């Protein structure tokens, strides 16, 4: 009876131990499962590593498993926890990946730090480059400006006449728009290039109207005359004629510039009136001529006089209700000739005018006038111009012929 009690007691103890062993094993498995989950979360937060270490501390549960294996009745139950071995494999995987995760995190942090640090550096570098480039451009522009300032511009030539600058570019066709009647008229020429010395040369062309084309540099090369001074040099024209002044300025740095004037005409002679005399008396229609190379106008009694298209002659015309006639001739230089004459007005029975071909009875001492055109007198080979006044030596009949050509 005692022995049986002991056996029952031993059997109950063994059963109790067997029941406790699976519980401890299940607790260990649960802890390992939590550890695995914590390890998985350790990929995000580092403190999970401590929980993994705690799970490793709970390994003595395996001894309880071994103790449970001693008792045969619980072999089948102790084998069940072996199903949880994949959990151990899952816990092992985080242990293998822990260094990799930290390295990845460190690498990502390093990359993010590098990008954060590099971007400002690149921005600053770009800003520095952007700041340097305009400075470099400004420096280049300043250096170019300095070079240009160091190399002075071409000498500037001034040619003054009557207080006006007449200088213009070399070449082209010369126009004559300036007429003066002062033979002592002078050009005043000068040239400058800042404060640097300038050598001045000139050539006064006194035969300008031979050609209306400006002389070129090659034509002028053998004609230059050095000026005595670079500023205020005077060139006197001195005589009547057409002039063009050419000027060359040569700077110390070798730069050369050229200039010329337009055509200048010096005319100090007044127009000449022919066919009548100042203060004379002439029949109306008397013809007269005006000569001047630069003639501008002819007037009678302040009205424009129109010359004949055939020979350029003018006819005397008296003012209305008057026998006086004032004739004025003026040229482009301002020279003027004025005649005042008396005009005998013609009547219908006036026989003092030879107006057509035929015989005329003329008396000595009487003034006669030929009509328009050209005339010849029988027995005289001279061709007379119409409008002219004549006298015969003796009374008699004279035959006049009006020529058509």
Secondary structure, 3 states (H helix, E strand, C coil): CHHHHHHHHHHHHHHHHHHHHHHHHHHHHHHHHHHHHHHHHCCCCCCHHHHHHHHHHHHHHHHHHHHHHHCHHHHHHHHHHHHHHHHHHHHHHHHHHHHHHHHHHHHHHHHHHHHHHHHHHHHHHHHHHHHHHHHHHHHHHHHHHHHHHHCCCCCEEEEEECCEECCECCCCECCEEEEECCCCCEEEEEEEECCECEEEEEEEECCHHHCCECCCHHHHCCCCEECCCCCCEEEECCCCEEEEEEEEEEECCCCEEEEECCEEEECCCCCEEECCCCCCEEECCCEEEEECCCEEEEEECCEECCCCCCCCCEECCCCCCCCEEEEEEEECCCCEEEEEEEEECCCCCCCCEECCCEEEEECCCCCEEECCCEEEECCEEEEEECCCEECCCCCEEEEEEEECC
